[in-house]
Amino acid sequence: MIGIDEVTLNFSAGSLTLLNAILAVVMFSIAIDLTPSDFRRLREAPKPLIVGLSSQLLILPLLTFALVWTAAPRPSIALGLILVAACPGGNISNFITHRAGGNAALSVSMTAMATVAAILMTPFNIALWGGLYPPTREILRETAIDPVQIAITVGLMLVLPLILGIQLNLRKPQITARIRAPLQWLSMAIFVAFIILALAANWGFFLGFAGAVAGLVIVHNALALGGGWVVATLTRLSPYNRRAITIETGIQNSGLGLVLIFAFFNGLGGMAVVAAFWGIWHAISGIGLAAVMSRTEAAR
């Protein structure tokens, strides 16, 4: 563990741009399965969306702080967990919710709303919970997160492909019907492959430190999934909506987390390894959970 708070990982500007493009493709692959009527139903019955956003933006950061305070990891690892929890739901959550037989429109709505809210909520949650944990306070004093740059990044990565995908589905449904399934699987595979390849230049550091963060990331991810399920259950949402909120809370946009870490924290070792391991693990746990959920049809 010696040195993980001092190590910085290399990640080129070109790799960041490519990562954003890949995440946009993942979002587009989900959007082509949706129509405006899906979101109209959510406006008429907003409770699931409100519950889901509360779970995503409030409960998960709180659970993360409790984990950090209890486990007391190294400062950069702790801040990595806090940053991941402060990010909106990951784009692959929409894909996984769809595979799990949950409410994909609710999942996409949560992702979109949480991403817009991330312009304010991500810096706020990082500053609040990171500032409350003394070991991470010094790191934050040297860091400034630009909300305008976050807005531009998430807009290009999420909002634009969402609009384009829905418009294509409305205007050319015969095209989206043909490309929907292959594009979803391809975009998922490319995303996971890119995370692994992007670490190639830092493979020694990643292998050296991954074991130190693996247990925390797995517990953190389990807390996120469990927290989403508990919140949705206590508020008496249908199993159809419960699946979406469980997955949306437990699948974080670790890609955005990596972008922020390399753009604003200079690739700080513990943070980068946490976000990278999250990017791999939440895909494994999410797909596994979806496989279990999809065995039965969710009541609506």
Secondary structure, DSSP 8 states (H G I E B T S, - for coil): -TTTTT-B----HHHHHHHHHHHHHHHHHHHTT--HHHHHHHHHS-HHHHHHHHIIIIIHHHHHHHHHHHH---HHHHHHHHHHHHS-B-THHHHHHHHHTS-HHHHHHHHHHHHHHHHHHHHHHHHHHHHHSHHHHHHHHT----HHHHHHHHIIIIIHHHHHHHHHHHH-HHHHHHHHHHHHHHHHHHHHHHHHHHTGGGHHHHHHHHHHHHHHHHHHHHHHHHHHHHHHHHTT--HHHHHHHHHHHHSB-HHHHHHHHHHHSTTBHHHHHHHHHHHHHHHHHHHHHHHHHTTS----
